[in-house]
């Protein structure tokens, strides 16, 4: 049985304290693991979905990728640069204002599925499916560090320090100091670490696994503070995790169609949000796959006690955290890929398999606006700090910049 360690916080630390704390972490040098040699087979592009009209609301189109573009991040400091990674084994850093290429993050030999800037926009990291991670210094446009792990599932920068976290298919979560490369690993169960998030205090991380378990790790000690498994955990693989602004609440989403709200201090499940399926399930004959309606994305509102959960069947559910009840159900015609809240309002953005970005008012449950321009599904998107632009990536090999200034501002 896991030992539960009580964590007592004495007042919120400042970013400098946290960065110094990360300096004290003992990292051991660990050799790079050989990635699986198995090549990743991609299905041929399905082609343009019927009925996607040629309407284009975007301001800028970035079209240097030659295959599906899987991921996008904006630089946090200025919001003027984007990094995108794609199925063409390429990642590019480019200017959002005009789509001008700054530099290519070269040397990947597999689909680039993870990319992101450090908290101060000094570094950009790119990671491919085979587990090759590279870090570049943005101003010098040069590679400063690279490392190979097993097959990569997710990657995230620390919110206050030059520290990179990544989860791999063998169940490990890796943590490196950049650019020194000092390294530490957190061993999970022997199954993929499917999603992860560093909590806002910068001292803990929550990691979800394919076996339905979730762990909260102490990054400094390298120990597991809480484990949710069995009835407390999920019955199927975790797909996404999120935390609220002060890190007191964590939400986990899973293929089992449930979202769980967890108290990060106690590790206890506060409540479970279940989406009842509208259509009665027909009995499954042998060899047939069950229709699943997994949770694809979730997030907390910063200005009201609300959380949003996006489902594969196209449902956007807005939950009221104070009453732990469903407040609004916003229906999309096709599956939701990702959702993001605006930083300082109760507006939630969704992107979906029909190639559109939509803005929803979480108070009323009404759609505010819709933006189109892609001829295939949107695979990832990012919103800048003042919520004036959205950058999307798509299966149509393009990234697009949409201006979403609203009349009510």
Secondary structure as UniProt FT lines:
FT   HELIX           15..24
FT   TURN            50..51
FT   STRAND          60..62
FT   STRAND          69..74
FT   TURN            76..78
FT   STRAND          81..86
FT   TURN            87..88
FT   STRAND          91..95
FT   TURN            96..98
FT   STRAND          101..104
FT   STRAND          112..117
FT   TURN            119..120
FT   STRAND          123..128
FT   TURN            129..130
FT   STRAND          132..137
FT   TURN            138..141
FT   STRAND          142..148
FT   STRAND          152..157
FT   STRAND          163..168
FT   TURN            169..170
FT   STRAND          172..177
FT   TURN            178..180
FT   STRAND          183..187
FT   STRAND          193..198
FT   TURN            200..201
FT   STRAND          204..209
FT   TURN            210..211
FT   STRAND          214..218
FT   TURN            219..222
FT   STRAND          223..228
FT   TURN            230..231
FT   STRAND          238..243
FT   TURN            245..246
FT   STRAND          249..254
FT   TURN            255..256
FT   STRAND          258..263
FT   TURN            264..266
FT   STRAND          269..274
FT   TURN            286..287
FT   STRAND          295..300
FT   STRAND          306..311
FT   TURN            312..313
FT   STRAND          315..320
FT   TURN            321..324
FT   STRAND          325..331
FT   STRAND          336..341
FT   TURN            343..344
FT   STRAND          347..352
FT   TURN            353..354
FT   STRAND          357..361
FT   TURN            362..365
FT   STRAND          366..371
FT   STRAND          378..383
FT   TURN            385..386
FT   STRAND          389..394
FT   TURN            395..396
FT   STRAND          399..403
FT   TURN            407..408
//
